[in-house]
Amino acid sequence: MEGEGSVGAGGTAQAQQAAVIGAGPAGLMAAEALAQAGVSVHVYDAMPSVGRKFLLAGRGGLNLTHSEPLERFVTRLRPKAPSLEAAVRAFTPEALRAWAEALGVPTFVGTSGRVFPVDMKAAPLLRAWLHRLRASGVQFHMRHRWRGWDDAGHLRFDTPAGPRSVDSAVQVLALGGGSWARLGSDGAWVPLLQAAGVAVHPLQPSNCGFDVAGGWTPLFTERFAGQPFKSVAMTLGDQRRKGEFVATTTGVEGSLVYAFSADLREAIAREGQATFLLDLLPDRSEADVLREVAHPRGSRSLSSHLKGRLGLEGIKMAILHERLTREAMHQSAQLAAAIKALPIALAAPRPIDEAISSAGGVAWDALDASLMLRDRPGVFCAGEMLDWEAPTGGYLLSASMASGRAAGEGAVRRLCNGAVTI
Ligand SMILES: Cc1cc2nc3c(=O)[nH]c(=O)nc-3n(C[C@H](O)[C@H](O)[C@H](O)COP(=O)(O)OP(=O)(O)OC[C@H]3O[C@@H](n4cnc5c(N)ncnc54)[C@H](O)[C@@H]3O)c2cc1C
């Protein structure tokens, strides 16, 4: 299975041209850029098969990218990193859609502006992509867990056949973030790079759920965990968004929460807790809500009054009972204020392994503009392992793939410029 450039522990061999470690979307894009330039590429991954997280993303419809204007798109990536922005400008969402189309997978823009394959699946796209990569000579080596470098700068792998060392002129690391470890991206590379002197910011959960301070009552958890808050709005600081999220056994998660996850996580780290305001009726004004709440209800119960006049029921009623005293529930001004701006305090993000993605990673200062490690010439980094985060909406895949392409092209330039001889 091994090609040129690979040796058993202790041996020597002619160097490979390019090694890509990590066969997620970023690594595969890097491999493609290298192969398109005529470079011989070997891709290594710890898992038995490629692109496991990419395939999982397909279960949710595979939101490949976003159709909003590029100027807006690049503001979604944080922190602002000029080389990541440059990578996205060089491989735009439009270019990504054309790339998928060329693989026989046309895309469409959903009502939210998000872009999906027409069949909403990841497997056909990945199959076609792998076929094209293999046809262009890319060789895959699965069950190769990267363990760092040896003293000679050779890549060290653990494989089912024992330890293996690989000498490669250029190397692209695309090892992913730190969530969903069972799919391969377990963040175990962090201490390896740190030991090699590379600055890495700690991986942290992003696009994640949160635990509410003090937890929900057992009654609320039992009856409402798993149920959605639909058509609500969240306000944090001066930011307000409409959308939906779900109550979990310990707190909240879902797209609206993910959209605020970076700010919530940072506020919790700073202040120990973060409080957002929940608007249960975002399409009605405060005055309107107060008028309806205060409307005489005769012999009707409060529940049927609020259901009849404002359509409040189910989980929306339950959270009011959960959070307000009995007295406040029967005081029109307080109840109306709570319906429009119910404070929900969050104590902690959920563990990173449950998150959609991770923040933190290889520090931008450690990289040059071509995504090459300044202190390890010839080693490039790409994808979620870099220090950035973005909300859900296709930004994660899009920027991972764009950075993979940029790293691959950087590696091609290094080979072409004769910076390395092979
Ligand atoms: C449930 C879920 C749904 C998602 N849906 C979407 C979506 O719809 N749209 C979107 O934009 N994003 C989505 N994402 C996020 C997106 O999948 C990731 O951001 C993207 O896969 C990151 O690509 P990557 O190539 O950098 O890393 P990964 O895809 O994580 O790939 C990293 C690869 O490196 C390998 N690896 C790690 N360590 C080693 C090692 N030491 N040795 C060898 N190999 C190693 C892993 O096995 C893995 O194959 C979703 C994520 C999750 C969890």
The ligand as a Gaussian input file, in Angstrom:
#p B3LYP/6-31G(d) Opt

LIG

0 1
 C      -23.221000      17.353000      12.944000
 C      -22.433000      18.310000      12.092000
 C      -23.052000      18.918000      11.003000
 C      -22.335000      19.851000      10.236000
 N      -22.972000      20.425000       9.172000
 C      -22.317000      21.375000       8.464000
 C      -22.953000      22.003000       7.359000
 O      -24.062000      21.635000       6.946000
 N      -22.282000      23.020000       6.727000
 C      -21.031000      23.414000       7.118000
 O      -20.484000      24.351000       6.526000
 N      -20.384000      22.784000       8.116000
 C      -20.992000      21.777000       8.793000
 N      -20.357000      21.148000       9.824000
 C      -18.940000      21.513000      10.104000
 C      -17.993000      20.907000       9.052000
 O      -18.319000      19.548000       8.859000
 C      -16.534000      21.050000       9.503000
 O      -16.276000      22.413000       9.784000
 C      -15.575000      20.562000       8.413000
 O      -15.748000      19.171000       8.230000
 C      -14.119000      20.850000       8.784000
 O      -13.305000      20.318000       7.774000
 P      -11.804000      19.907000       8.043000
 O      -11.345000      19.211000       6.806000
 O      -11.043000      21.068000       8.538000
 O      -11.851000      18.874000       9.255000
 P      -12.572000      17.451000       9.379000
 O      -13.691000      17.319000       8.447000
 O      -12.846000      17.287000      10.839000
 O      -11.437000      16.426000       8.925000
 C      -10.248000      16.230000       9.683000
 C       -9.673000      14.872000       9.325000
 O       -8.411000      14.741000       9.985000
 C       -8.292000      13.423000      10.471000
 N       -7.343000      13.425000      11.594000
 C       -7.447000      14.109000      12.761000
 N       -6.376000      13.864000      13.539000
 C       -5.578000      13.014000      12.847000
 C       -4.311000      12.402000      13.108000
 N       -3.624000      12.637000      14.249000
 N       -3.762000      11.589000      12.159000
 C       -4.418000      11.369000      10.983000
 N       -5.625000      11.892000      10.679000
 C       -6.192000      12.731000      11.606000
 C       -9.697000      13.038000      10.879000
 O       -9.857000      11.638000      10.922000
 C      -10.535000      13.701000       9.797000
 O      -10.774000      12.826000       8.707000
 C      -21.000000      20.181000      10.575000
 C      -20.382000      19.546000      11.650000
 C      -21.087000      18.619000      12.416000
 C      -20.411000      17.956000      13.584000

